[in-house]
Amino acid sequence: MNTVIIGAGYAGLTAALELRRLLPKSETVTVVSASEDFIFLPSLIWIAQGERDPADIAFPIRPVLEEAGIEFICAHLETINPPKKSISLSKGQSMNYDKLLIATGGEWNWDALPGLGPEPIGHTVSILSARDALNVRAQWQALLVDPGPIVIGVTLNTGLYGAAYEFALNLDVALHKAGVRDRASITFITPEPYLGHFGHDGLGDSRHIIEEAFSHRKIMSVTEAQIDHIEAGAVVLATMQRLISKFTMIVPPYRGIKAIRDVPDLADEEGRIPVDEFYRSPAYLDIFSAGIAMQVKPPVLTTLPCGVLIPGTVSAQMGRSAAANIAADFGHGELVARSADSLKSFYVLDFGSQGLFMSLGSKSWLNVQLNIPGPWSHWAKVAAERYQMWQLQSGRY
């Protein structure tokens, strides 16, 4: 029996290690990833400001998998053929599978809005990959020399709120350190009904904590904001309000990769894969999905469509559950029904001189939000980064 896992982020890497633990050595587990490295994405905001380098927040995947007895192939997924139970890869390879777990995450949809995306395709900067974050450094340094208005935010259907909130608050700290904050206004725009909504109707006291942080830092905000288009020096909202901006970072919506979107009935209109409580595709019973690649419907309705915050710790638990159910299909263990909204996780938002710790879970007593005063909150986030990377790298996640 051969299980192929596409993707080696939180969900894919955790699923591979769990599946290898659950299956006998005679059964093959193969991971296919477009990258040789695991990147701790929440720390990308610090690369843009020159506080960290990509090597600080990454480790090579191959040694981790090979030590566990898992085959690794570095390649892009090109096509999926469910009737033949086969995939093709960018290096001309083709593979058959008995079970396929899709944990690819997705791709940023820069086509969602006119002017969205880094040059030359648009007029915004990106901190959503190590390469993009490195490219922002020069623009950031230029802004410190010649300050001006800043616009940070998210589009409709975006779930990556943390990166935008953290980036805005950390820019405030950096501008104060440079002594130019009075010459650089910061405006935050979001389709959320209120700050700290996160697609969940708030997480404990998140609204109060974030609104207070923005008020204290004099960061202006526009909620229930829909962007019409982005120009070289402005963000134009659907109301035709123009927000002048010299430095713009807007998080786009995520969509499934083309190879997934091309398979009939596998994904929704955004390329996200619907799954049942066992993380199995209803359309193709030998295909599973976990993490951001799968469809997670918002638990509450909002005036404008908002994505749902899915921390890496939740993606990892999805991967572990999917692995258990694949193993059960092979006759090793029992099926585990565990919906995405029943999973527990924790998330740390670094505000520079304070922070927000969020513990999320299906039980009310698991939902704890703490406003962490003082600069040590930054080191709490670094500690969380180091701990999670150690868990993954050592196979203990």
C-alpha positions as CSV (number, residue, x, y, z in Angstrom):
1,M,0.0,0.0,0.0
2,N,1.2,3.5,-0.9
3,T,0.1,6.8,0.6
4,V,1.2,10.0,-1.1
5,I,1.1,13.3,0.8
6,I,1.2,16.5,-1.2
7,G,2.7,19.3,0.9
8,A,5.1,19.5,3.8
9,G,3.7,22.4,6.0
10,Y,2.1,21.9,9.4
11,A,-0.6,19.5,8.1
12,G,1.5,17.5,5.6
13,L,4.6,17.1,7.8
14,T,2.6,16.1,10.9
15,A,0.4,13.7,8.9
16,A,3.5,12.0,7.3
17,L,5.2,11.5,10.7
18,E,1.9,10.2,12.3
19,L,1.2,7.9,9.4
20,R,4.7,6.4,9.5
21,R,4.1,5.7,13.2
22,L,0.8,4.0,12.6
23,L,1.6,1.9,9.5
24,P,3.9,-1.1,9.3
25,K,7.2,-0.5,7.5
26,S,6.0,-2.6,4.6
27,E,3.6,0.2,3.6
28,T,5.1,3.2,1.8
29,V,4.6,6.8,2.8
30,T,5.8,9.4,0.3
31,V,5.8,13.2,0.7
32,V,5.9,15.5,-2.3
33,S,6.6,19.2,-1.7
34,A,7.5,22.1,-3.9
35,S,10.0,23.3,-1.3
36,E,13.0,21.6,0.3
37,D,12.4,23.6,3.5
38,F,9.8,24.1,6.2
39,I,9.3,27.8,6.8
40,F,7.7,29.1,10.0
41,L,5.4,31.5,8.2
42,P,4.2,33.6,11.3
43,S,7.8,35.0,11.6
44,L,7.9,36.4,8.1
45,I,6.9,39.8,9.4
46,W,10.3,40.2,11.0
47,I,12.2,39.4,7.8
48,A,10.7,42.5,6.1
49,Q,12.1,44.8,8.9
50,G,15.5,43.1,8.9
51,E,15.2,41.6,12.3
52,R,15.4,38.0,11.1
53,D,16.7,36.2,8.0
54,P,15.0,33.3,6.2
55,A,17.6,30.8,7.6
56,D,16.5,31.7,11.2
57,I,12.9,30.5,10.6
58,A,13.5,27.4,8.4
59,F,14.8,23.9,8.4
60,P,15.3,21.3,5.7
61,I,12.5,18.8,5.3
62,R,14.4,15.9,3.7
63,P,16.5,14.8,6.7
64,V,13.4,14.8,9.0
65,L,11.4,12.6,6.7
66,E,14.3,10.2,5.6
67,E,15.2,9.6,9.3
68,A,11.6,8.6,9.9
69,G,11.6,6.2,6.9
70,I,9.5,8.5,4.7
71,E,10.3,9.0,1.0
72,F,10.6,12.6,-0.1
73,I,10.3,14.2,-3.6
74,C,10.9,17.9,-4.2
75,A,8.6,18.8,-7.1
76,H,5.4,20.7,-8.0
77,L,2.1,18.8,-8.3
78,E,1.0,19.1,-11.9
79,T,-2.1,16.9,-12.2
80,I,-4.3,14.5,-10.2
81,N,-6.2,11.7,-12.0
82,P,-8.6,10.2,-9.4
83,P,-10.0,7.5,-11.6
84,K,-6.5,6.1,-12.3
85,K,-5.4,7.0,-8.7
86,S,-2.3,8.7,-10.1
87,I,-0.5,12.1,-10.0
88,S,2.0,13.8,-12.2
89,L,4.8,16.0,-11.0
90,S,6.8,18.9,-12.5
91,K,9.9,16.8,-13.0
92,G,8.1,14.5,-15.4
93,Q,7.4,11.9,-12.8
94,S,4.1,10.1,-12.3
95,M,3.0,8.2,-9.3
96,N,0.2,5.9,-8.3
97,Y,-1.4,6.0,-4.9
98,D,-3.7,4.0,-2.8
99,K,-4.5,7.0,-0.6
100,L,-3.8,10.6,-1.4
101,L,-3.6,13.3,1.3
102,I,-3.7,16.9,-0.1
103,A,-2.0,19.3,2.3
104,T,-0.7,21.8,-0.2
105,G,-2.1,24.9,1.5
106,G,-2.8,27.0,-1.6
107,E,-1.7,30.0,-3.5
108,W,-2.2,33.7,-3.1
109,N,-4.9,35.0,-5.5
110,W,-3.2,38.2,-6.7
111,D,-5.9,38.4,-9.4
112,A,-8.6,39.1,-6.9
113,L,-8.3,42.8,-7.2
114,P,-6.8,45.3,-9.8
115,G,-3.5,46.5,-8.5
116,L,-3.1,43.8,-5.8
117,G,0.3,42.2,-5.6
118,P,4.0,43.1,-5.6
119,E,5.6,44.9,-8.6
120,P,5.4,44.5,-11.6
121,I,1.9,43.0,-11.3
122,G,0.5,45.4,-8.7
123,H,1.2,48.2,-6.3
124,T,1.4,46.4,-2.9
125,V,4.2,44.8,-1.0
126,S,4.0,41.2,0.2
127,I,5.4,39.6,3.4
128,L,3.8,36.2,2.6
129,S,6.9,34.4,1.4
130,A,10.6,34.6,2.5
131,R,11.5,35.9,-1.0
132,D,8.8,38.6,-0.9
133,A,9.6,39.6,2.7
134,L,13.3,40.1,1.7
135,N,12.3,42.2,-1.2
136,V,10.3,44.5,1.1
137,R,13.4,45.5,3.1
138,A,14.6,48.1,0.6
139,Q,11.1,49.7,0.4
140,W,10.9,49.7,4.2
141,Q,14.3,51.4,4.6
142,A,13.2,54.0,1.9
143,L,10.1,54.7,3.9
144,L,12.1,55.4,7.1
145,V,14.1,57.9,5.2
146,D,11.1,59.5,3.5
147,P,8.0,58.7,5.6
148,G,4.4,58.8,4.4
149,P,1.0,57.3,4.8
150,I,0.8,53.5,5.3
151,V,-2.2,51.2,4.6
152,I,-2.2,47.6,5.9
153,G,-5.1,45.2,5.7
154,V,-6.9,42.2,4.2
155,T,-9.2,41.5,1.4
156,L,-12.6,39.7,1.4
157,N,-12.4,35.9,2.1
158,T,-8.9,36.2,3.7
159,G,-8.2,34.2,6.9
160,L,-4.7,35.3,7.5
161,Y,-5.5,38.1,9.9
162,G,-2.6,37.7,12.2
163,A,0.0,38.7,9.7
164,A,-1.8,42.0,8.9
165,Y,-2.5,42.9,12.5
166,E,1.1,42.0,13.6
167,F,2.6,43.9,10.7
168,A,0.7,47.0,11.4
169,L,1.5,47.0,15.1
170,N,5.2,46.2,14.6
171,L,5.5,48.9,12.0
172,D,4.2,51.4,14.6
173,V,7.0,50.3,17.0
174,A,9.7,50.5,14.3
175,L,8.5,53.9,13.2
176,H,8.7,55.2,16.7
177,K,12.2,53.8,17.1
178,A,13.2,55.6,14.0
179,G,11.7,58.8,15.3
180,V,9.4,59.3,12.3
181,R,6.0,57.9,13.5
182,D,4.5,61.5,13.5
183,R,5.2,61.6,9.7
184,A,3.7,58.2,8.8
185,S,0.1,57.6,9.5
186,I,-1.1,53.9,9.6
187,T,-4.6,52.9,8.4
188,F,-5.8,49.3,8.8
189,I,-8.6,48.0,6.5
190,T,-10.6,44.8,7.0
191,P,-13.9,43.3,5.9
192,E,-14.4,42.1,9.5
193,P,-17.4,43.6,11.3
194,Y,-14.9,44.7,14.0
195,L,-11.2,44.4,14.8
196,G,-10.3,41.0,16.3
197,H,-13.3,39.2,14.7
198,F,-11.0,36.7,12.9
199,G,-13.9,35.1,11.1
200,H,-15.0,33.5,14.4
201,D,-17.1,36.4,15.8
202,G,-14.2,37.3,18.1
203,L,-12.1,35.0,20.3
204,G,-12.8,35.8,23.9
205,D,-11.7,39.4,24.5
206,S,-9.8,39.8,21.2
207,R,-12.0,42.7,20.1
208,H,-11.3,44.8,23.2
209,I,-7.6,44.0,23.2
210,I,-7.0,44.8,19.6
211,E,-9.2,47.9,19.5
212,E,-7.4,49.2,22.6
213,A,-4.0,48.5,21.1
214,F,-5.0,50.4,17.9
215,S,-6.4,53.3,19.8
216,H,-3.3,53.5,22.0
217,R,-1.0,53.4,19.0
218,K,-3.2,55.9,17.0
219,I,-3.7,53.3,14.2
220,M,-6.8,54.3,12.3
221,S,-9.1,51.5,11.1
222,V,-11.9,50.9,8.6
223,T,-14.0,47.8,9.3
224,E,-16.5,46.2,6.8
225,A,-14.2,47.6,4.2
226,Q,-14.2,46.3,0.6
227,I,-11.4,47.3,-1.7
228,D,-12.3,48.3,-5.2
229,H,-8.8,48.6,-6.6
230,I,-5.3,49.7,-5.7
231,E,-3.3,52.4,-7.4
232,A,0.4,53.3,-7.2
233,G,-0.3,55.8,-4.4
234,A,-3.7,54.9,-3.0
235,V,-6.1,52.2,-2.0
236,V,-9.6,52.9,-3.3
237,L,-12.5,51.3,-1.4
238,A,-15.9,50.2,-2.9
239,T,-17.4,53.4,-1.4
240,M,-14.9,55.3,-3.6
241,Q,-13.1,56.5,-0.5
242,R,-9.4,57.0,-1.4
243,L,-6.8,56.1,1.2
244,I,-3.5,57.8,0.2
245,S,-0.6,55.4,0.7
246,K,3.1,55.4,0.2
247,F,3.5,51.8,1.6
248,T,0.7,49.3,1.1
249,M,0.5,45.7,2.3
250,I,-2.8,43.9,1.7
251,V,-3.2,40.2,2.3
252,P,-5.0,38.6,-0.6
253,P,-7.4,35.6,-0.5
254,Y,-6.1,32.1,-0.7
255,R,-7.2,29.6,-3.3
256,G,-6.4,26.0,-4.1
257,I,-3.6,25.4,-6.5
258,K,-4.4,24.8,-10.2
259,A,-3.9,21.0,-10.1
260,I,-6.7,20.9,-7.5
261,R,-9.0,23.3,-9.3
262,D,-8.7,21.3,-12.5
263,V,-10.2,18.1,-11.0
264,P,-14.0,18.0,-11.5
265,D,-16.0,17.9,-8.2
266,L,-12.9,17.9,-6.0
267,A,-13.0,21.5,-4.8
268,D,-15.3,24.5,-4.4
269,E,-15.1,27.7,-6.5
270,E,-12.1,28.8,-4.5
271,G,-10.2,25.6,-5.0
272,R,-10.8,24.4,-1.4
273,I,-11.5,20.7,-0.8
274,P,-14.8,19.9,1.0
275,V,-14.3,17.0,3.4
276,D,-16.4,14.9,5.8
277,E,-15.6,14.4,9.5
278,F,-12.9,12.0,8.6
279,Y,-11.1,14.5,6.4
280,R,-12.1,12.5,3.3
281,S,-13.4,14.0,0.0
282,P,-17.0,13.0,-0.5
283,A,-16.4,12.9,-4.3
284,Y,-13.2,10.7,-4.2
285,L,-13.1,8.4,-1.2
286,D,-9.4,7.7,-1.5
287,I,-8.5,11.4,-1.4
288,F,-8.1,13.2,2.0
289,S,-7.3,16.8,2.8
290,A,-6.0,18.8,5.8
291,G,-4.9,22.3,6.6
292,I,-5.7,25.3,4.5
293,A,-6.1,23.2,1.4
294,M,-9.5,22.0,2.8
295,Q,-12.7,23.9,2.9
296,V,-13.5,25.4,6.3
297,K,-16.8,27.3,6.3
298,P,-17.1,30.4,8.5
299,P,-19.0,29.6,11.7
300,V,-20.9,33.0,11.6
301,L,-22.4,35.1,8.8
302,T,-20.9,38.6,8.2
303,T,-22.0,41.5,6.0
304,L,-18.9,41.0,3.9
305,P,-17.4,37.5,3.4
306,C,-14.6,36.9,5.9
307,G,-12.2,33.9,5.9
308,V,-11.6,31.9,9.0
309,L,-8.3,32.1,11.0
310,I,-6.7,28.6,11.0
311,P,-3.5,28.6,13.1
312,G,-0.7,26.2,12.2
313,T,-1.4,24.2,15.3
314,V,-4.9,23.4,14.1
315,S,-3.6,22.4,10.6
316,A,-1.2,20.0,12.4
317,Q,-4.1,18.4,14.3
318,M,-6.1,18.1,11.0
319,G,-3.1,16.3,9.5
320,R,-2.8,14.0,12.5
321,S,-6.5,13.1,12.3
322,A,-6.4,12.5,8.5
323,A,-3.4,10.2,9.0
324,A,-5.3,8.2,11.6
325,N,-8.2,7.7,9.3
326,I,-6.0,6.7,6.3
327,A,-4.3,4.1,8.6
328,A,-7.8,2.9,9.7
329,D,-8.7,2.4,6.0
330,F,-5.7,0.1,5.7
331,G,-6.9,-1.8,8.8
332,H,-4.7,-0.2,11.4
333,G,-6.8,1.4,14.1
334,E,-10.3,2.9,14.1
335,L,-11.7,5.9,12.2
336,V,-11.6,9.2,14.1
337,A,-14.4,11.7,13.6
338,R,-13.0,15.1,14.5
339,S,-14.3,18.3,12.8
340,A,-12.1,21.3,12.4
341,D,-14.1,23.4,14.8
342,S,-13.5,20.8,17.6
343,L,-9.7,21.2,17.5
344,K,-7.7,23.1,20.1
345,S,-4.8,25.4,19.4
346,F,-2.9,28.4,20.6
347,Y,-1.7,31.5,18.8
348,V,0.5,34.4,19.8
349,L,0.1,37.8,18.2
350,D,3.2,40.0,18.7
351,F,2.4,43.7,19.1
352,G,6.0,44.8,19.7
353,S,5.6,46.2,23.2
354,Q,2.7,43.9,24.2
355,G,1.0,40.8,22.9
356,L,-2.1,38.7,22.7
357,F,-2.1,35.0,23.6
358,M,-5.1,33.1,22.3
359,S,-5.9,29.5,23.3
360,L,-8.8,28.1,21.2
361,G,-10.9,25.0,21.7
362,S,-14.3,23.4,21.5
363,K,-14.9,23.9,25.2
364,S,-15.5,27.3,26.7
365,W,-12.8,26.8,29.3
366,L,-10.2,26.2,26.6
367,N,-10.9,29.7,25.1
368,V,-8.5,31.9,26.9
369,Q,-7.2,35.3,25.7
370,L,-4.5,37.1,27.6
371,N,-3.2,40.6,27.0
372,I,0.6,40.3,27.6
373,P,2.1,43.6,28.7
374,G,5.7,44.5,28.1
375,P,8.3,43.7,25.4
376,W,8.7,40.1,26.6
377,S,5.6,39.2,24.5
378,H,7.9,39.3,21.5
379,W,10.1,36.7,23.1
380,A,7.0,34.6,23.9
381,K,6.4,34.5,20.2
382,V,10.0,33.6,19.5
383,A,9.8,30.8,22.1
384,A,6.6,29.5,20.5
385,E,8.3,29.5,17.1
386,R,11.4,27.7,18.4
387,Y,9.2,25.1,20.3
388,Q,7.0,24.3,17.3
389,M,9.9,24.1,14.9
390,W,11.8,21.8,17.3
391,Q,8.7,19.6,17.6
392,L,8.4,19.2,13.8
393,Q,12.1,18.9,13.2
394,S,12.4,16.2,15.8
395,G,9.3,14.3,14.8
396,R,7.5,15.0,18.1
397,Y,4.7,17.2,16.8
